[in-house]
Amino acid sequence: MDFLQQLGPAALGSRLRRLSEQLTGEAVAIYGQYGLDFQPRWFPVFYLVANRPNISSNEIAEQIGHTHASVSQIVKELIRHGLLTMTTDPQDQRRRLMTLTPRGQEVLPQLRMQTEDVRQSMQTLLADIDSNLWLALEEFEHQLRQQSLRSRVTMARQQREAAPVRIRDFRPEDQPAFRQLNVEWITRYFTLEPSDLKALDKPLEYILAPGGCILLAEVAQELVGTCALIKMADGGYELAKMAVSPAHQGKNIGYLLGQAAVQRVRDLGGQRVYLESNSVLKAALGLYHKLGFRSLAQPVPSPYVRADVQLELLL
């Protein structure tokens, strides 16, 4: 399946950019068929000047909805190619007026024929589509004028961040999210090791079946954090595979997961929680000390190469 299609509306900008690039490529070939040495991006500016001689660049930008900088760049290119000329408004020396050059006037009839053929072809293409794409784009742009996308995203973010954090138990369908959350942080600092893959790929077999559990942090139905409790031979539990999505870090989610994990050990009758970490993970170590973990008196062998810190919490 097309990746942009999988992403859905979040990739609308990329989808439109891809469509724009496709249409631009077609337009270049079409201009060539009509013997026109013409760039697609010139069209709205050139055609507007042809229909409204002595229009200013500010008016062009307003009429076609482009930035003034973009219009100025296109005007410079059209002047450089001898299609446009710029004069000073006798009524306002600061105002520059655009008109077609004699060469531009020569190009215009052929461009008008090409434009009419393209218009007819596009009308046929749009008629073959179930929905009215042109009207849909008009409505989409209207909605953006009413409220910008940036403003809408800000509101969505505020709603998401205001949503309560829910800690719940693992379900089999959560395995991909559990794996991704951990792979994300492990590969950022270290290398995935065989012991990682066993737990992440088969959590039911290596964590849950021996008597452990996995907790997940959920915000607005999105899984944003996780940790596991692995049953140990001495009756205690190892706190492992704790991860919080980068987009949700700094929101106390790790601490809530840690508290829930420690309470779960108490509920299970455990008297000790053990964990392994690494000295480069300053924020994580700060969290563990806040939860009450202390350095292990006597280090023990670890299956992880990266483990250079061992902590425990006695309950």
C-alpha positions in Angstrom: 0.0 0.0 0.0 1.1 3.6 -0.7 2.8 4.9 2.4 1.2 8.3 2.2 -2.1 6.6 1.9 -1.3 4.7 5.1 -0.5 7.9 6.9 -3.9 9.4 5.9 -4.9 13.0 6.4 -1.7 13.8 8.4 0.2 13.5 5.1 -2.2 15.7 3.1 0.6 18.3 2.5 2.9 15.6 1.1 0.1 14.1 -0.9 -0.7 17.5 -2.5 3.0 18.2 -3.1 3.3 14.8 -4.9 0.3 15.6 -7.0 1.6 19.1 -7.7 5.0 17.7 -8.9 3.2 15.2 -11.1 1.0 18.0 -12.7 4.0 20.3 -13.0 5.9 17.6 -14.9 2.9 17.1 -17.2 2.6 20.9 -17.7 6.3 21.2 -18.9 5.7 18.5 -21.5 2.4 20.1 -22.6 4.1 23.5 -23.1 6.7 21.7 -25.2 3.9 20.2 -27.4 2.7 23.8 -28.2 6.2 25.0 -28.9 6.2 27.3 -25.8 9.4 27.9 -23.9 7.5 28.5 -20.7 7.6 27.4 -17.0 4.4 26.2 -15.3 5.1 28.5 -12.2 5.0 31.6 -14.5 1.5 30.9 -15.7 -0.7 32.7 -13.1 1.5 35.8 -13.0 1.9 36.0 -16.8 -1.8 35.4 -17.5 -3.0 37.9 -14.9 -0.7 40.6 -16.4 -2.0 39.7 -19.8 -5.6 40.3 -18.7 -4.8 43.3 -16.4 -2.0 45.4 -17.9 -0.2 47.8 -15.5 -1.0 45.7 -12.4 1.4 45.9 -9.5 3.2 43.0 -7.9 1.3 43.5 -4.7 -2.0 43.2 -6.5 -0.7 40.1 -8.3 0.2 38.5 -5.0 -3.2 39.3 -3.6 -5.1 38.1 -6.6 -3.3 34.7 -6.9 -2.7 34.1 -3.2 1.1 33.9 -3.4 3.6 35.6 -1.2 5.0 38.9 -2.4 8.5 37.3 -2.4 7.3 34.5 -4.6 5.7 36.9 -7.1 8.8 39.1 -7.2 10.9 36.1 -8.0 8.6 35.0 -10.9 8.4 38.6 -12.2 12.2 38.8 -12.3 12.3 35.5 -14.3 9.7 36.7 -16.7 11.6 40.0 -17.2 14.8 38.1 -17.7 13.2 35.9 -20.4 11.8 39.0 -22.2 8.2 38.3 -21.5 7.4 41.1 -19.0 8.4 44.6 -18.5 8.2 46.7 -15.3 7.7 50.5 -15.2 7.2 53.0 -12.4 3.7 54.3 -11.6 3.8 58.0 -12.5 1.3 58.6 -9.6 3.4 56.7 -7.0 7.1 56.3 -7.5 7.2 53.4 -5.1 4.8 51.3 -7.2 6.0 49.1 -10.0 3.6 48.2 -12.8 3.7 45.1 -15.0 2.9 44.7 -18.7 3.7 42.2 -21.4 6.6 42.9 -23.8 6.2 42.5 -27.6 7.6 39.0 -27.2 5.1 38.3 -24.5 2.3 39.5 -26.8 3.6 37.0 -29.4 3.5 34.1 -26.9 0.0 35.0 -25.6 -2.2 33.6 -28.5 -0.5 30.2 -28.4 -0.7 30.2 -24.6 -4.4 31.0 -24.7 -5.1 28.0 -27.0 -3.0 25.8 -24.8 -4.9 27.1 -21.7 -8.3 26.4 -23.3 -7.3 22.8 -24.2 -6.0 22.2 -20.7 -9.2 23.7 -19.2 -11.4 21.3 -21.3 -9.1 18.4 -20.4 -9.2 19.2 -16.7 -13.0 19.5 -16.8 -13.3 16.1 -18.3 -10.9 14.7 -15.7 -12.8 16.2 -12.8 -16.1 15.0 -14.3 -14.7 11.4 -14.1 -14.2 11.8 -10.3 -17.0 10.9 -8.0 -16.6 14.1 -5.8 -16.1 17.6 -7.0 -12.4 18.1 -6.3 -12.3 21.7 -7.3 -15.2 22.7 -5.0 -13.6 20.5 -2.2 -10.4 22.4 -2.5 -12.2 25.7 -2.4 -14.0 24.7 0.7 -10.8 23.4 2.2 -9.1 26.7 1.6 -12.1 28.6 3.1 -11.9 26.5 6.2 -8.1 27.3 6.5 -8.9 31.0 6.2 -11.4 30.7 9.0 -8.9 28.9 11.2 -5.3 28.2 10.3 -3.9 24.6 10.4 -1.3 25.8 13.0 -4.1 27.0 15.3 -6.0 23.7 14.8 -2.8 21.7 15.7 -2.2 23.9 18.8 -5.8 23.1 20.0 -5.3 19.4 19.3 -2.0 19.4 21.2 -3.6 21.2 24.2 -6.5 18.7 24.3 -4.1 15.8 24.1 -1.8 17.1 26.8 -4.7 17.9 29.0 -6.0 14.3 28.7 -5.5 12.2 31.8 -2.9 9.4 31.8 -4.4 6.0 32.2 -2.2 3.1 33.4 -3.5 -0.3 32.3 -2.4 -3.9 31.8 -1.0 -5.3 28.6 -3.1 -6.9 26.0 -1.8 -9.2 23.2 -2.6 -6.6 20.5 -0.3 -4.1 22.3 2.9 -6.0 21.4 3.8 -3.8 18.4 3.5 -0.6 20.4 5.4 -2.2 23.4 8.2 -3.2 21.0 8.3 0.1 19.2 8.4 2.3 22.3 11.4 0.3 23.6 13.2 -0.1 20.3 13.0 3.7 19.9 14.9 4.5 23.1 17.3 1.6 23.1 18.6 2.3 19.5 18.9 6.0 20.3 21.6 5.2 22.9 22.6 1.6 22.5 22.3 -1.5 20.4 19.5 -4.0 20.6 20.7 -7.2 22.3 19.4 -10.8 22.1 17.8 -10.4 25.6 15.9 -7.3 24.3 14.5 -9.1 21.3 13.3 -12.1 23.3 11.3 -9.9 25.6 10.0 -7.5 23.0 9.1 -10.1 20.3 7.6 -12.6 22.7 6.4 -10.8 25.8 3.7 -13.4 26.6 6.3 -16.2 26.7 9.2 -14.4 28.4 7.4 -11.9 30.7 3.8 -12.8 31.4 3.8 -16.6 31.5 6.5 -16.8 34.2 4.4 -14.6 36.5 5.4 -11.0 35.4 3.3 -8.2 34.0 3.5 -5.3 31.6 1.9 -1.9 32.3 1.0 0.6 29.6 0.4 4.4 29.9 -2.4 5.6 27.6 -3.3 9.2 26.8 -6.4 9.8 24.7 -6.3 6.2 23.5 -2.7 6.5 22.4 -0.1 4.3 24.0 2.7 6.6 25.1 4.7 4.6 27.7 5.3 1.2 29.1 7.3 -0.9 31.6 7.5 -4.5 32.5 7.9 -6.5 35.7 9.8 -9.8 35.3 9.4 -12.4 38.0 12.8 -13.3 39.6 13.9 -16.6 41.1 14.2 -15.0 44.6 10.5 -13.9 44.6 11.3 -10.3 43.7 10.6 -8.6 40.4 12.8 -6.9 37.9 11.6 -3.5 36.6 12.5 -3.6 32.9 11.6 -2.2 29.5 10.5 1.2 30.7 10.0 3.6 27.9 8.1 6.8 27.2 7.4 8.2 23.8 9.7 11.3 23.1 6.6 13.4 22.3 5.3 12.7 25.8 8.4 13.0 27.9 8.6 15.6 30.6 5.0 15.0 31.6 5.5 12.8 34.6 4.4 9.7 32.7 7.6 7.7 33.6 7.0 8.4 37.3 3.4 7.3 37.1 4.5 4.1 35.5 7.1 3.5 38.1 4.7 4.2 40.9 2.2 1.8 39.4 4.9 -0.9 38.9 6.0 -0.7 42.5 2.4 -0.9 43.8 1.8 -3.9 41.6 4.8 -5.6 43.2 3.3 -4.9 46.6 -0.1 -6.3 45.4 1.7 -9.4 44.2 3.3 -9.9 47.5 6.9 -9.1 46.3 9.4 -7.6 48.7 12.0 -6.4 46.3 12.2 -4.6 43.0 15.5 -4.8 41.0 16.5 -2.9 37.9 19.5 -2.4 35.5 20.3 0.8 33.7 23.2 2.8 32.3 25.1 5.8 33.7 24.4 7.9 30.6 20.7 7.8 31.3 20.7 10.7 33.8 16.9 11.4 33.6 16.0 7.8 34.1 18.4 7.4 37.1 16.9 10.5 38.6 13.4 9.0 38.3 14.5 5.7 39.9 16.1 7.5 42.8 12.9 9.5 43.2 11.0 6.2 43.4 13.3 5.1 46.2 15.7 2.8 44.4 19.3 2.6 45.8 22.5 1.1 44.4 22.9 -2.6 44.8 25.4 -3.4 47.5 27.1 -6.2 45.5 26.8 -6.2 41.6 25.5 -9.3 40.0 26.0 -10.7 36.4 23.8 -9.1 33.8 22.7 -10.4 30.4 23.0 -6.9 29.0 26.3 -5.4 27.8 25.0 -1.8 28.4 24.1 -2.5 32.1 26.6 -0.6 34.3 24.1 0.5 37.0 22.1 -1.9 39.2 19.5 -0.6 41.7 17.0 -2.1 44.1 14.0 -1.1 46.1 13.2 -3.1 49.2 9.5 -3.0 50.1 
